[in-house]
């Protein structure tokens, strides 16, 4: 998730500004200079057709079909605006060395996060076979991510080209910055998401053309990096420090993180929120890594890279049992649940964060079955006051993050709650909360005040927008009656 720790106060809108109708001007004035200005008049909804970065007839067809299934006009408008937001505003398709190349920004920050870009385009995979141009764009994201990994598998964000300076807040970081890197926060999930997208692209299209020699080198780099960060033979090559007053924005103890036993789990210095881990054995990312390595093994076998497939299996034999042994913890009220972070010494962190991978998101990412008893106990913990980052206000109830501060609920977590729910009433309630907390914009935000949605962070956050669209699309396809219950 893009780093925007200073946006909380500067990007808030007053309810009065929203009601005055000066929304676009208010947003532009509120955003710090380091954040990209909105490239369209957000108060009018989607950009005009001529101003959209990419248009897919298949996606437009979906929008028209699903809108007809939504009686509530506000909800229908939100779907129309949110689902195509990544394509409308954040993709830059092109060509590199004769192959598709697609740069994807997060929205309000002009850089490409490996995680965000994967998640932003993932809901479009199902329509790639219907639209050759869309398939080419998605292949371009896969190929661009491969090039990013070959620049530096430890980096979380990248610039458009090697001559572009890093993000302004990363210029003086004490780490091994490479040309083209925007920020170098080591997050296990960055590499997991790239595997998820590559595997999803292959599954959706049957096309193996992106999985060439360059992809094989990048895939080997992923496995090598995971193995290095098991830290079975020392710290490994990565360290990171930042001169900052925010302790979540840097890594303690010389940039190598708080102590943890090398038990076979993969060390992560940062969470998906781009906040530093308290204990570096970050459980959701390790569970995601197990899923990703399984998918990478399958893809490697498909393209006959048998050594890579064997390397994945070897790594899985150490990561999988280590997670089972060290990441399951007894909670006094909920029984055995997944911890958020552990250190292998017996210390653990009972919390969940809105950024995915999270404990809440595990079934969505394919890490477990939604009915799994261990997950269900963990889910009950996450959605309770026992989780210090679960907030209940007059506007909504939901999971937040230290990244945005106390009392700020993340729409992404409400969406994820609905996507992982088996309770129709819970799903309807989540959709109603999402509908009623956009502060009149009809777009998702990063977070909003539990009592006043007019106070929010990030007016242009494409991942959350597309994820909301994915939720509504899933309901339209599997539980259309629920959409008719929204009032």
C-alpha positions as CSV (number, residue, x, y, z in Angstrom):
1,X,0.0,0.0,0.0
2,X,1.4,3.3,-0.9
3,X,3.1,5.3,1.8
4,X,1.1,8.4,2.8
5,X,1.7,8.8,6.5
6,X,1.2,12.5,6.3
7,X,-2.1,12.5,4.5
8,X,-4.3,12.0,7.5
9,X,-4.6,15.6,8.4
10,X,-4.0,17.2,5.0
11,X,-6.4,15.1,3.0
12,X,-9.4,15.4,5.3
13,X,-12.5,17.1,3.9
14,X,-15.1,18.9,5.9
15,X,-18.7,17.9,5.3
16,X,-19.4,21.5,4.4
17,X,-16.9,21.4,1.5
18,X,-18.6,18.3,0.2
19,X,-22.1,19.7,0.4
20,X,-21.0,23.0,-1.2
21,X,-20.2,21.0,-4.4
22,X,-16.6,22.2,-4.6
23,X,-15.4,18.7,-4.1
24,X,-12.7,18.5,-6.8
25,X,-11.2,21.9,-5.9
26,X,-11.3,20.9,-2.2
27,X,-9.5,17.7,-2.9
28,X,-6.8,19.3,-5.1
29,X,-6.1,21.9,-2.4
30,X,-5.9,19.3,0.3
31,X,-3.4,16.9,-1.3
32,X,0.3,17.5,-0.4
33,X,2.6,18.4,-3.3
34,X,4.2,14.9,-3.2
35,X,0.9,13.3,-4.2
36,X,-0.4,13.5,-7.7
37,X,-3.3,15.8,-8.4
38,X,-6.5,14.2,-9.5
39,X,-6.5,14.0,-13.3
40,X,-10.3,14.2,-13.6
41,X,-13.2,16.0,-12.0
42,X,-14.1,13.4,-9.3
43,X,-17.4,15.1,-8.5
44,X,-18.6,14.1,-12.0
45,X,-17.8,10.5,-11.5
46,X,-15.7,8.7,-14.1
47,X,-13.4,10.6,-16.4
48,X,-14.9,11.5,-19.8
49,X,-14.4,8.7,-22.3
50,X,-11.7,10.7,-24.1
51,X,-9.7,11.1,-20.9
52,X,-9.7,7.5,-19.8
53,X,-6.4,5.7,-19.8
54,X,-7.9,2.5,-21.2
55,X,-11.3,1.3,-22.2
56,X,-12.4,-2.3,-22.5
57,X,-15.7,-3.2,-24.2
58,X,-15.9,-6.4,-22.1
59,X,-15.7,-4.3,-18.9
60,X,-18.2,-1.8,-20.1
61,X,-20.6,-4.7,-20.9
62,X,-20.2,-5.9,-17.3
63,X,-20.8,-2.5,-15.9
64,X,-24.0,-2.1,-17.9
65,X,-25.2,-5.6,-17.0
66,X,-24.6,-5.3,-13.3
67,X,-26.0,-1.8,-13.0
68,X,-29.4,-3.2,-14.1
69,X,-29.3,-5.7,-11.2
70,X,-28.8,-2.9,-8.6
71,X,-32.1,-1.1,-7.6
72,X,-30.3,1.4,-5.3
73,X,-29.2,4.3,-7.5
74,X,-26.3,5.3,-5.3
75,X,-24.9,1.8,-5.2
76,X,-25.3,1.4,-8.9
77,X,-23.5,4.7,-9.4
78,X,-20.7,3.6,-7.1
79,X,-20.2,0.3,-9.0
80,X,-20.1,2.2,-12.3
81,X,-17.4,4.5,-11.0
82,X,-15.3,2.2,-8.9
83,X,-15.0,-1.0,-10.9
84,X,-13.3,0.5,-13.9
85,X,-11.3,3.1,-11.9
86,X,-8.0,1.3,-12.3
87,X,-8.4,1.2,-16.1
88,X,-9.9,4.7,-16.3
89,X,-7.1,6.5,-14.3
90,X,-4.0,4.4,-13.4
91,X,-2.8,2.2,-16.3
92,X,-0.2,3.3,-18.9
93,X,0.0,0.5,-21.6
94,X,2.9,0.5,-24.0
95,X,5.6,-1.7,-25.5
96,X,9.1,-2.7,-24.3
97,X,11.5,-4.8,-26.4
98,X,8.6,-5.7,-28.7
99,X,6.4,-7.0,-25.8
100,X,3.4,-5.5,-24.0
101,X,4.4,-3.3,-21.1
102,X,2.0,-1.7,-18.6
103,X,2.9,0.7,-15.8
104,X,0.3,1.0,-13.1
105,X,0.2,3.8,-10.5
106,X,-1.6,3.4,-7.2
107,X,-3.8,6.5,-7.9
108,X,-2.7,9.5,-6.0
109,X,1.0,8.4,-5.9
110,X,2.8,8.3,-9.3
111,X,4.6,5.0,-8.7
112,X,4.0,1.3,-9.2
113,X,3.6,-0.8,-6.1
114,X,4.1,-4.5,-6.9
115,X,1.2,-5.4,-4.5
116,X,-1.2,-2.7,-5.4
117,X,-0.8,-3.1,-9.2
118,X,-1.4,-6.8,-9.0
119,X,-4.5,-6.3,-6.9
120,X,-5.8,-3.4,-9.0
121,X,-6.0,-5.4,-12.2
122,X,-6.8,-8.9,-10.7
123,X,-10.6,-8.5,-11.1
124,X,-10.3,-7.9,-14.8
125,X,-8.6,-11.3,-15.5
126,X,-11.9,-13.1,-16.0
127,X,-12.6,-10.9,-19.1
128,X,-9.2,-11.2,-20.8
129,X,-10.4,-13.9,-23.2
130,X,-13.3,-11.7,-24.4
131,X,-11.1,-8.7,-25.0
132,X,-7.7,-9.1,-26.7
133,X,-6.6,-5.6,-25.9
134,X,-7.4,-6.1,-22.2
135,X,-5.4,-9.4,-22.3
136,X,-2.5,-7.5,-23.8
137,X,-2.7,-4.8,-21.1
138,X,-2.7,-7.5,-18.4
139,X,0.2,-9.3,-20.0
140,X,2.0,-6.0,-19.9
141,X,1.5,-5.8,-16.1
142,X,3.0,-9.3,-15.7
143,X,6.0,-8.4,-17.8
144,X,6.6,-5.0,-16.1
145,X,6.5,-6.7,-12.7
146,X,9.1,-9.2,-14.0
147,X,11.4,-6.3,-15.0
148,X,10.8,-4.7,-11.6
149,X,11.9,-7.9,-9.7
150,X,15.0,-8.1,-11.8
151,X,15.9,-4.6,-10.8
152,X,15.4,-5.4,-7.1
153,X,13.3,-8.2,-5.5
154,X,13.4,-6.4,-2.2
155,X,11.8,-3.2,-3.4
156,X,8.1,-2.6,-3.0
157,X,7.6,0.3,-5.4
158,X,9.1,1.4,-8.7
159,X,9.3,4.4,-10.9
160,X,8.5,4.6,-14.7
161,X,12.2,4.4,-15.7
162,X,15.7,4.1,-14.3
163,X,16.4,7.8,-14.7
164,X,13.4,8.8,-12.5
165,X,14.4,9.7,-8.9
166,X,12.9,7.7,-6.1
167,X,9.8,8.8,-4.2
168,X,10.6,12.0,-2.3
169,X,10.3,10.5,1.1
170,X,12.7,7.6,0.1
171,X,15.6,9.7,-1.3
172,X,17.7,9.5,1.8
173,X,16.9,6.0,2.9
174,X,19.8,4.0,4.2
175,X,19.5,0.9,2.0
176,X,20.8,-0.4,-1.3
177,X,18.7,1.7,-3.7
178,X,18.8,0.8,-7.4
179,X,18.0,3.0,-10.3
180,X,14.3,2.8,-11.0
181,X,13.3,1.9,-7.4
182,X,10.7,4.1,-5.8
183,X,10.9,2.7,-2.3
184,X,12.7,-0.3,-0.9
185,X,10.6,-1.6,1.9
186,X,10.9,-5.4,2.0
187,X,7.4,-7.0,2.2
188,X,7.0,-10.7,1.6
189,X,3.6,-10.1,0.0
190,X,5.0,-7.9,-2.8
191,X,6.4,-11.0,-4.4
192,X,3.4,-13.2,-3.5
193,X,1.1,-10.8,-5.4
194,X,3.2,-10.9,-8.5
195,X,3.0,-14.7,-8.5
196,X,-0.8,-14.5,-7.9
197,X,-1.2,-12.2,-11.0
198,X,1.1,-14.3,-13.2
199,X,-0.7,-17.5,-12.3
200,X,-4.1,-15.9,-12.6
201,X,-3.2,-14.5,-16.1
202,X,-2.2,-18.0,-17.2
203,X,-5.3,-19.6,-15.7
204,X,-7.6,-17.0,-17.4
205,X,-6.0,-17.0,-20.8
206,X,-4.0,-20.2,-21.2
207,X,-1.2,-17.9,-22.6
208,X,2.3,-18.9,-21.5
209,X,4.2,-16.4,-23.8
210,X,5.1,-14.0,-20.8
211,X,6.9,-16.9,-19.1
212,X,10.1,-16.6,-21.0
213,X,13.8,-16.6,-19.9
214,X,13.4,-13.2,-18.2
215,X,10.4,-14.5,-16.2
216,X,12.3,-17.6,-15.2
217,X,15.1,-15.4,-13.9
218,X,12.7,-13.3,-11.9
219,X,10.9,-16.4,-10.5
220,X,14.3,-17.8,-9.4
221,X,15.0,-14.4,-7.8
222,X,11.7,-14.7,-5.8
223,X,12.6,-18.1,-4.5
224,X,16.1,-17.0,-3.7
225,X,14.9,-13.9,-1.8
226,X,12.4,-16.0,0.2
227,X,15.2,-18.4,1.1
228,X,17.5,-15.6,2.1
229,X,14.9,-14.1,4.3
230,X,14.4,-17.3,6.2
231,X,17.7,-16.2,7.7
232,X,18.9,-19.6,8.4
233,X,22.5,-18.4,7.8
234,X,22.6,-14.8,9.0
235,X,20.6,-11.6,8.3
236,X,21.0,-11.8,4.5
237,X,21.7,-8.8,2.2
238,X,18.7,-6.6,3.1
239,X,18.6,-3.8,5.6
240,X,16.6,-0.6,5.8
241,X,16.6,2.6,7.8
242,X,14.9,5.9,7.4
243,X,15.5,9.2,9.2
244,X,12.0,9.8,10.5
245,X,10.0,10.6,13.7
246,X,7.6,7.8,12.8
247,X,8.9,4.5,14.3
248,X,6.6,2.5,11.9
249,X,8.5,4.0,8.9
250,X,11.9,2.6,9.7
251,X,13.5,-0.7,10.8
252,X,15.1,-1.1,14.3
253,X,18.4,-2.7,15.3
254,X,20.6,-1.5,12.4
255,X,17.9,-1.9,9.8
256,X,17.5,-5.7,10.3
257,X,14.4,-5.7,12.5
258,X,13.6,-7.0,15.9
259,X,15.0,-10.4,16.9
260,X,13.3,-13.6,15.7
261,X,14.4,-17.2,15.7
262,X,15.2,-18.6,12.3
263,X,12.6,-21.3,12.5
264,X,11.9,-21.6,8.7
265,X,9.3,-18.8,8.3
266,X,10.1,-15.9,6.0
267,X,11.1,-12.6,7.7
268,X,9.2,-9.5,6.5
269,X,10.4,-6.1,7.6
270,X,7.2,-4.4,6.6
271,X,3.4,-5.1,6.5
272,X,1.2,-4.5,3.5
273,X,0.4,-1.1,5.0
274,X,4.1,-0.3,4.5
275,X,4.4,-0.1,8.3
276,X,7.3,-1.8,10.0
277,X,6.5,-5.2,11.6
278,X,6.8,-5.5,15.3
279,X,7.8,-9.2,15.1
280,X,9.3,-10.0,11.7
281,X,7.7,-13.4,11.3
282,X,4.6,-11.9,9.7
283,X,1.9,-14.6,9.6
284,X,-0.5,-13.6,6.9
285,X,2.4,-13.0,4.4
286,X,3.9,-16.4,5.3
287,X,0.5,-18.1,4.6
288,X,0.3,-16.1,1.4
289,X,3.8,-17.2,0.5
290,X,2.7,-20.9,0.9
291,X,-0.1,-20.3,-1.5
292,X,2.1,-18.3,-3.9
293,X,4.9,-20.9,-4.0
294,X,2.3,-23.6,-4.7
295,X,1.0,-21.6,-7.7
296,X,4.6,-20.8,-8.8
297,X,5.4,-24.6,-8.7
298,X,2.3,-25.3,-10.8
299,X,3.2,-22.6,-13.3
300,X,6.9,-23.7,-13.5
301,X,5.8,-27.3,-14.2
302,X,3.5,-26.0,-17.0
303,X,6.4,-24.2,-18.8
304,X,8.8,-27.1,-18.0
305,X,11.1,-25.2,-15.6
306,X,11.5,-28.3,-13.4
307,X,14.4,-27.0,-11.3
308,X,12.2,-24.0,-10.3
309,X,9.3,-26.3,-9.5
310,X,11.7,-28.4,-7.3
311,X,13.0,-25.3,-5.6
312,X,9.5,-24.3,-4.7
313,X,8.8,-27.7,-3.2
314,X,12.0,-27.6,-1.2
315,X,11.1,-24.2,0.2
316,X,7.5,-25.3,1.0
317,X,8.8,-28.2,3.0
318,X,10.4,-25.8,5.5
319,X,8.0,-22.8,5.5
320,X,4.7,-24.8,5.8
321,X,5.5,-26.8,8.9
322,X,7.2,-23.7,10.5
323,X,4.0,-21.7,10.1
324,X,1.9,-24.5,11.6
325,X,4.2,-24.8,14.6
326,X,4.9,-21.2,15.4
327,X,2.0,-19.1,14.1
328,X,-0.9,-20.8,15.8
329,X,-1.4,-19.3,19.2
330,X,-3.9,-19.9,22.1
331,X,-6.1,-16.9,22.8
332,X,-7.8,-16.7,26.2
333,X,-11.2,-15.9,24.7
334,X,-11.2,-17.4,21.2
335,X,-9.1,-20.5,21.6
336,X,-6.4,-21.4,19.1
337,X,-6.1,-18.7,16.4
338,X,-3.6,-17.4,13.9
339,X,-1.4,-14.7,15.4
340,X,-0.7,-11.6,13.3
341,X,3.1,-11.7,14.0
342,X,5.4,-13.9,15.9
343,X,9.1,-14.1,16.7
344,X,9.7,-17.8,17.2
345,X,10.6,-17.2,20.9
346,X,7.0,-17.5,22.0
347,X,6.1,-13.8,21.7
348,X,3.1,-12.9,19.5
349,X,1.0,-10.0,18.3
350,X,-2.7,-10.3,18.7
351,X,-4.1,-7.8,16.1
352,X,-5.1,-7.5,12.5
353,X,-4.5,-4.7,10.0
354,X,-6.7,-3.7,7.2
355,X,-4.0,-4.2,4.6
356,X,-4.2,-7.5,2.7
357,X,-2.7,-10.0,3.2
358,X,-4.4,-9.8,6.6
359,X,-5.8,-12.5,8.8
360,X,-9.3,-11.5,7.6
361,X,-8.3,-11.8,4.0
362,X,-6.9,-15.4,4.1
363,X,-9.7,-17.2,2.3
364,X,-10.0,-14.4,-0.3
365,X,-6.3,-14.9,-1.2
366,X,-6.7,-18.7,-1.3
367,X,-4.7,-19.4,1.9
368,X,-7.5,-21.4,3.5
369,X,-11.1,-22.4,3.2
370,X,-13.6,-19.9,4.5
371,X,-15.2,-22.7,6.6
372,X,-11.9,-23.7,8.2
373,X,-12.4,-23.7,12.0
374,X,-9.1,-22.1,12.7
375,X,-9.9,-19.3,10.3
376,X,-13.4,-18.8,11.7
377,X,-12.0,-18.5,15.3
378,X,-9.4,-16.0,14.0
379,X,-12.1,-14.1,12.1
380,X,-14.2,-13.7,15.3
381,X,-11.2,-12.3,17.1
382,X,-10.4,-9.9,14.2
383,X,-14.0,-8.5,14.2
384,X,-14.1,-8.0,17.9
385,X,-12.9,-5.4,20.4
386,X,-10.1,-7.9,21.3
387,X,-8.4,-6.7,18.1
388,X,-7.0,-3.3,19.1
389,X,-7.5,-2.1,15.5
390,X,-11.2,-2.9,15.3
391,X,-13.2,0.3,15.6
392,X,-16.9,0.8,16.2
393,X,-18.4,4.2,15.5
394,X,-21.7,5.8,14.5
395,X,-20.8,5.6,10.8
396,X,-19.6,1.9,10.6
397,X,-17.7,-0.9,12.3
398,X,-14.5,-2.2,10.8
399,X,-10.8,-2.9,10.9
400,X,-8.3,-0.1,10.7
401,X,-4.5,0.2,10.8
402,X,-1.8,1.9,12.8
403,X,-0.9,3.5,9.4
404,X,-3.9,5.9,9.5
405,X,-4.3,6.1,13.2
406,X,-6.8,5.1,15.8
407,X,-10.5,5.5,15.0
408,X,-10.1,5.3,11.3
409,X,-11.9,2.4,9.5
410,X,-10.6,1.1,6.1
411,X,-13.2,0.4,3.4
412,X,-10.9,-2.3,2.2
413,X,-11.4,-4.2,5.4
414,X,-15.2,-3.9,5.2
415,X,-15.0,-5.2,1.6
416,X,-12.9,-8.1,2.7
417,X,-15.3,-8.8,5.5
418,X,-18.1,-9.1,3.0
419,X,-16.0,-11.2,0.6
420,X,-15.2,-13.7,3.3
421,X,-18.6,-13.8,4.9
422,X,-21.1,-16.7,4.8
423,X,-23.8,-14.6,6.5
424,X,-26.1,-12.8,4.1
425,X,-27.1,-10.2,6.8
426,X,-23.5,-9.4,7.4
427,X,-22.8,-9.0,3.7
428,X,-25.8,-6.6,3.3
429,X,-24.6,-4.6,6.3
430,X,-21.1,-4.3,4.9
431,X,-22.4,-3.0,1.6
432,X,-24.6,-0.5,3.3
433,X,-21.7,0.8,5.3
434,X,-19.6,1.1,2.2
435,X,-22.4,3.0,0.4
436,X,-22.9,5.4,3.2
437,X,-19.3,6.3,4.0
438,X,-17.9,7.8,0.8
439,X,-18.5,11.4,1.9
440,X,-20.6,12.1,-1.2
441,X,-17.8,11.0,-3.7
442,X,-19.2,7.6,-4.5
443,X,-15.6,6.3,-4.5
444,X,-13.7,4.3,-1.9
445,X,-11.1,5.8,0.3
446,X,-8.2,4.4,2.2
447,X,-9.8,5.2,5.6
448,X,-12.5,7.3,7.2
449,X,-13.3,8.5,10.7
450,X,-15.5,6.0,12.5
451,X,-18.0,8.8,13.3
452,X,-17.5,11.2,10.4
453,X,-16.8,9.8,6.9
454,X,-16.1,13.3,5.7
455,X,-12.8,12.9,7.4
456,X,-10.9,10.5,5.2
457,X,-7.5,9.7,3.7
458,X,-6.8,9.2,0.0
459,X,-9.4,10.5,-2.4
460,X,-8.0,8.5,-5.2
461,X,-7.1,4.9,-4.1
462,X,-7.6,2.6,-7.1
463,X,-7.1,-0.7,-5.3
464,X,-10.0,-0.1,-2.9
465,X,-12.2,1.1,-5.8
466,X,-11.6,-2.0,-7.9
467,X,-11.9,-4.3,-4.9
468,X,-15.3,-2.7,-4.2
469,X,-16.3,-3.4,-7.8
470,X,-15.2,-7.0,-7.4
471,X,-17.4,-7.4,-4.4
472,X,-20.5,-6.0,-6.1
473,X,-19.7,-8.1,-9.2
474,X,-19.4,-11.3,-7.1
475,X,-22.8,-10.6,-5.5
476,X,-24.4,-9.9,-8.9
477,X,-23.1,-13.3,-10.1
478,X,-23.7,-15.4,-7.0
479,X,-26.2,-13.7,-4.8
480,X,-28.1,-11.2,-6.8
481,X,-31.0,-11.2,-4.4
482,X,-28.8,-9.5,-1.8
483,X,-28.3,-6.5,-4.0
484,X,-32.1,-6.0,-4.1
485,X,-32.1,-5.8,-0.3
486,X,-29.9,-2.8,-0.1
487,X,-31.9,0.2,1.0
